[in-house]
Amino acid sequence: MVENVSERLLEQARAGDEDAFTALIELFDAHMRRFIQHLIGIHPNEDDIVQNTTFALYRNLQRLDGETLRPFIFRVIRNQCYDQLRNQGRYETIGLDRVTLPDHARSPEQETVAEMNYQSIQIAIQQLPEAQRQTMILYAEEGMSYQEIADATSVSIGTVKSRLHHAKKTLRRLLK
């Protein structure tokens, strides 16, 4: 559904509709911020990265279509996050105290078990090699296709499949 909405908004934005462009950015805002936090943690330049991505998207509106939009956005964010990591000279992880789970009608015991499982998975994902971690986040958290991930990370589909295979294998080992 997001893809249908984003394609419609993209077409309207390409035709000059500023409200459609604003709605397009709002549609992707939470996804962009989540990806940034997965890559560099809670960071004071998060808003700058989102804003720079917005400018890049605006400058490239005419050359993007529904299939290239998401990979473009995530590629720009990934590159900017790499710049931030190079500038700070280290990697910061997201604090688990900032992670929230959806509010479902579960018992406190079920919530506790779910929270512990979620935290274990997040810790395991943080231990993956960088390329596998990014691929897993784009696949599992953002629901991107192999082709979209390949476009976003500038690698072949075969490399995406290989990274996911190794990431899943490592996660199974870490989560035993």
Contacts in CASP RR format, 6 or more apart in sequence:
PFRMAT RR
TARGET T0000
AUTHOR 0000-0000-0000
METHOD contacts of the structure
MODEL  1
MVENVSERLLEQARAGDEDAFTALIELFDAHMRRFIQHLIGIHPNEDDIV
QNTTFALYRNLQRLDGETLRPFIFRVIRNQCYDQLRNQGRYETIGLDRVT
LPDHARSPEQETVAEMNYQSIQIAIQQLPEAQRQTMILYAEEGMSYQEIA
DATSVSIGTVKSRLHHAKKTLRRLLK
2 27 0 8 1.000
3 66 0 8 1.000
3 70 0 8 1.000
5 27 0 8 1.000
6 24 0 8 1.000
6 27 0 8 1.000
6 28 0 8 1.000
6 66 0 8 1.000
6 69 0 8 1.000
6 70 0 8 1.000
7 65 0 8 1.000
7 66 0 8 1.000
7 69 0 8 1.000
9 20 0 8 1.000
9 21 0 8 1.000
9 23 0 8 1.000
9 24 0 8 1.000
9 27 0 8 1.000
10 20 0 8 1.000
10 24 0 8 1.000
10 61 0 8 1.000
10 64 0 8 1.000
10 65 0 8 1.000
10 66 0 8 1.000
10 69 0 8 1.000
12 20 0 8 1.000
13 20 0 8 1.000
13 21 0 8 1.000
13 24 0 8 1.000
13 61 0 8 1.000
14 61 0 8 1.000
14 62 0 8 1.000
21 58 0 8 1.000
21 61 0 8 1.000
24 57 0 8 1.000
25 54 0 8 1.000
25 57 0 8 1.000
28 70 0 8 1.000
28 73 0 8 1.000
29 50 0 8 1.000
31 73 0 8 1.000
31 142 0 8 1.000
32 49 0 8 1.000
32 50 0 8 1.000
32 53 0 8 1.000
32 73 0 8 1.000
32 77 0 8 1.000
33 46 0 8 1.000
33 50 0 8 1.000
34 141 0 8 1.000
34 142 0 8 1.000
35 74 0 8 1.000
35 77 0 8 1.000
35 78 0 8 1.000
35 137 0 8 1.000
35 138 0 8 1.000
35 141 0 8 1.000
35 142 0 8 1.000
36 43 0 8 1.000
36 46 0 8 1.000
36 49 0 8 1.000
36 50 0 8 1.000
36 77 0 8 1.000
36 81 0 8 1.000
37 43 0 8 1.000
37 46 0 8 1.000
37 94 0 8 1.000
37 98 0 8 1.000
38 94 0 8 1.000
38 133 0 8 1.000
38 137 0 8 1.000
38 141 0 8 1.000
39 77 0 8 1.000
39 78 0 8 1.000
39 81 0 8 1.000
39 85 0 8 1.000
39 134 0 8 1.000
39 137 0 8 1.000
40 81 0 8 1.000
40 84 0 8 1.000
40 85 0 8 1.000
40 91 0 8 1.000
40 92 0 8 1.000
41 92 0 8 1.000
41 93 0 8 1.000
41 94 0 8 1.000
41 95 0 8 1.000
42 92 0 8 1.000
42 94 0 8 1.000
42 95 0 8 1.000
42 98 0 8 1.000
43 49 0 8 1.000
43 84 0 8 1.000
43 92 0 8 1.000
45 84 0 8 1.000
49 77 0 8 1.000
49 80 0 8 1.000
49 81 0 8 1.000
49 84 0 8 1.000
52 76 0 8 1.000
52 80 0 8 1.000
53 73 0 8 1.000
53 76 0 8 1.000
53 77 0 8 1.000
53 80 0 8 1.000
56 72 0 8 1.000
56 76 0 8 1.000
57 64 0 8 1.000
57 72 0 8 1.000
57 73 0 8 1.000
57 76 0 8 1.000
60 72 0 8 1.000
64 72 0 8 1.000
67 147 0 8 1.000
67 148 0 8 1.000
68 151 0 8 1.000
70 142 0 8 1.000
70 144 0 8 1.000
70 148 0 8 1.000
70 152 0 8 1.000
71 144 0 8 1.000
71 147 0 8 1.000
71 148 0 8 1.000
71 149 0 8 1.000
71 150 0 8 1.000
71 151 0 8 1.000
71 152 0 8 1.000
72 151 0 8 1.000
72 152 0 8 1.000
74 138 0 8 1.000
74 142 0 8 1.000
74 144 0 8 1.000
74 148 0 8 1.000
74 152 0 8 1.000
75 151 0 8 1.000
75 152 0 8 1.000
75 153 0 8 1.000
75 154 0 8 1.000
78 134 0 8 1.000
78 152 0 8 1.000
78 153 0 8 1.000
85 91 0 8 1.000
93 126 0 8 1.000
94 122 0 8 1.000
94 126 0 8 1.000
96 119 0 8 1.000
96 122 0 8 1.000
96 123 0 8 1.000
99 118 0 8 1.000
99 119 0 8 1.000
99 122 0 8 1.000
101 111 0 8 1.000
101 114 0 8 1.000
101 115 0 8 1.000
101 118 0 8 1.000
106 114 0 8 1.000
120 175 0 8 1.000
121 171 0 8 1.000
121 175 0 8 1.000
124 170 0 8 1.000
124 171 0 8 1.000
124 174 0 8 1.000
124 175 0 8 1.000
125 133 0 8 1.000
125 136 0 8 1.000
125 137 0 8 1.000
125 171 0 8 1.000
126 133 0 8 1.000
127 170 0 8 1.000
127 174 0 8 1.000
128 136 0 8 1.000
128 167 0 8 1.000
128 170 0 8 1.000
128 171 0 8 1.000
131 153 0 8 1.000
131 163 0 8 1.000
132 163 0 8 1.000
132 164 0 8 1.000
132 166 0 8 1.000
132 167 0 8 1.000
132 170 0 8 1.000
133 167 0 8 1.000
134 153 0 8 1.000
135 149 0 8 1.000
135 153 0 8 1.000
135 160 0 8 1.000
135 163 0 8 1.000
135 164 0 8 1.000
135 167 0 8 1.000
136 163 0 8 1.000
136 164 0 8 1.000
136 167 0 8 1.000
136 168 0 8 1.000
136 171 0 8 1.000
138 144 0 8 1.000
138 148 0 8 1.000
138 149 0 8 1.000
138 152 0 8 1.000
138 153 0 8 1.000
139 149 0 8 1.000
139 164 0 8 1.000
144 152 0 8 1.000
146 157 0 8 1.000
146 158 0 8 1.000
146 160 0 8 1.000
146 161 0 8 1.000
147 157 0 8 1.000
149 160 0 8 1.000
150 156 0 8 1.000
150 157 0 8 1.000
150 158 0 8 1.000
150 159 0 8 1.000
150 160 0 8 1.000
153 160 0 8 1.000
155 163 0 8 1.000
END
